[in-house]
Amino acid sequence: MTYIEQLGLNAKSAQSQIQSLKTAQKNNALELIAQRLIENIDLIKTENAKDIKNANANNMTAALIDRLTLTDERIEGMAEGVRVVMNLTDPIGEVLGGGEIQDGLTIIKRRVPLGTIGIIFESRPNVTVDAASLCLKSGNTCILRGGSDAINSNKCLTDIMRKALKDCGITENAIQLVEDTSREVASEMMKLQQYIDVLIPRGGEGLKKVVVANATIPVIFAAGGVCHLYVDKSADLNMAIEIADNAKTQRPSVCNAIETMLIHESVSDEFLSRIRKRWGVDGDGVPRVEIIFDEYDTEFLDYKISAKIVSSIDEAIEHINTYGTLHSECIVTSDYASAVQFQNEVDAAAVYVNASTRFTDGFVFGLGAEIGITTQKLHARGPMGLNELTTYKYLINGNGQVRK
């Protein structure tokens, strides 16, 4: 049995206990995980510092190092995210429908866990905690495979959570980390259909392409975001400047940051002049945000953005539906008809009018911590919370009926 097969067997063997846990048992474990994260802040930062040191040695960009970095505030935020999940309604056992059908049979449609969830993600170690807490609350076991750049952080966080589970009388194998970050093991994980029920890749379009080419397991993609801001001819430019600045620079390394600005030709000169002034230059006279007029299919994840001047809302929508990744798109407009047209015709999981795309987030949407933002259309779309980690089964009861 290979290394990844053993992890799969461990997870499958743990399913029966995890699926039968009462809500109180799951909540107690989540509360202890949150407590232990706070108690071990210094240890977590020490291990995270090793990853940051390696990232600097490998010339990783500042934006990507920011994704990797764990501060006191971010660790406290992870713990708060666990508590938010703890306080959410447990979806398992929810009756989704039913009644009496032909021949006197009664049928109940009940929500149940998916089983074992494999999660492949990049850089951000907070995903380790978010994913594990959501899987536990939804009655699933999980196998987590983070990137090599965050291995020390991920091992530390996983150890803390597994010890908390053990102290609550719950099998540690509900949460497992793939510590071998080689491509060969990742590829083998994508084909582990006898143990993993669904695979969730959370990362950029490069990861998505690898999974599409290799996976034999059902996949829910939490992929990258080439997100757009369209500044309409009727836009309040003060508002447009504020939204563009927030959507690009508040945290440029995340999937809901904008990567392209589409600007109506009637306001393009003034908008571009003002946004360049807002973004300014650094001490060496280099623009703080580089604006280019090509690379429309690139997720920069950095202080770089593409721009295009368009002649109409129709051209903007066509561009978005051509180059977008079905993630989050925004229009800034004062025209009601334009707002309606944009929301109706743009194909994306989240379509905004006069608000930053940075709001596409499970916590903000009231879902608690998210396991990712999916850009596909089947089973789940947008931020994935507890309900998206479940399926259902039909329970049919009779008293001797046979079909004629």
Steps between C-alpha positions, in 0.01 A plus 500: 500500500640839403528801729195677356297179496564462873370852561195411293438183697539691828243756387255239378531308824426817699185581304257295707595679823508848348166459323332386821631782723235707673498875442619562857799269449602680183457840661706402804783390273480821297508713815809315622667546160435875520642514853810304404569729204508800733707316761758406235535833319873522568562144381296558184691820421834323559412228248354758260824696517681199353269508199543875459879463514486235226264718296742792512787270403294385201428861396126469548314826432395724787133435427545123515702527820209697641270205420738277690554717806325428831483788749337513843198663339470237227535210745236659721288536186540129428386416852203734463416330170494164677262640760276642228476152346433357846202735542349423160202267475610141455371398154527124556165330544299789356187375326486654154167356396286191491156363564285207400536365148319229305417169662509657846879538516640790700812673374735745671776696324769559763827695488815289561879553479689451175744259671872564457603827338843552347614862485801618298592861562781750458687739729241619751534296822171635637331268250624209712286612793203627298471177304545269798243683713239500224557133426469407867177697552348347186592147611775441244853374537764692305840451343680832458780555253653847522793635303861439591543873570273473807592151621635604842197716575259231379664225705483714813134592449400143419680363807317749721162401357567126516604521865183694577292228335678229700438688824130503412492126441478538122728317259792712383459356152202724440764758403813393313773694323694373199851576618662372181445799269648339188309520174495122478308466826263780402432326169434171682262679736298622201435138405412364844134444421475191723557720806426864410141592410563848363809708425510877550800679344538853637749707306571664167414397148827306477389266778160468337654388172712237677196362680290495182775301328554249781203457733277194487307614809197733482635857529361827631734773379589788730716659236652837427329824421562727203253755638394821322384849587299679230478878536184595312449831321256608774728395787561721801877526455564567866328171577680325215840610630424376851370164377788448257756581769340267755441216255861507379718609791329401825644151450622444143605138552148360546263358241231769538736789423441658159750432223347709218333842480264564209434872456241665279670726247301807609653494849830319432733801499377638831473161671847383395654832600339485844570133570866547405515793741335290774744216457801730471861382490744344744827651619672410176236666287345169391118488486363331813252319277616433145225550240546314171277475194523130421524157676126485550499135603763533776439473874784722622447464878725803533508879464439477128176540306392501136272765355291534187297790363162387366233676299193345664368283780445227240870498418584486871267205559636316197856552626413371849321193367801430276785552746337463842525187713134509620606635840408859594421796272399860571341795323511856633203684354224749578275355231244244617461340159878448474510344846220257413655410166841438659362274773282309255758448226832458681576132567660481845435363847477851648398810303525838675350840438690788664692286751846346523555140389692448824168417670485158331580304811326228697536687830356820352215309333402353837627149425777501761846403383498381140672203347545698181316697233392275219477633146312204359123455480414148613439412866644825635574852377674790674614478864467143629386461859351215698205420273727469197695225680193279527284287277175320576344158500144371484360297789202288397280314747231247426312209653559225249428672169630347179496659156260350249 
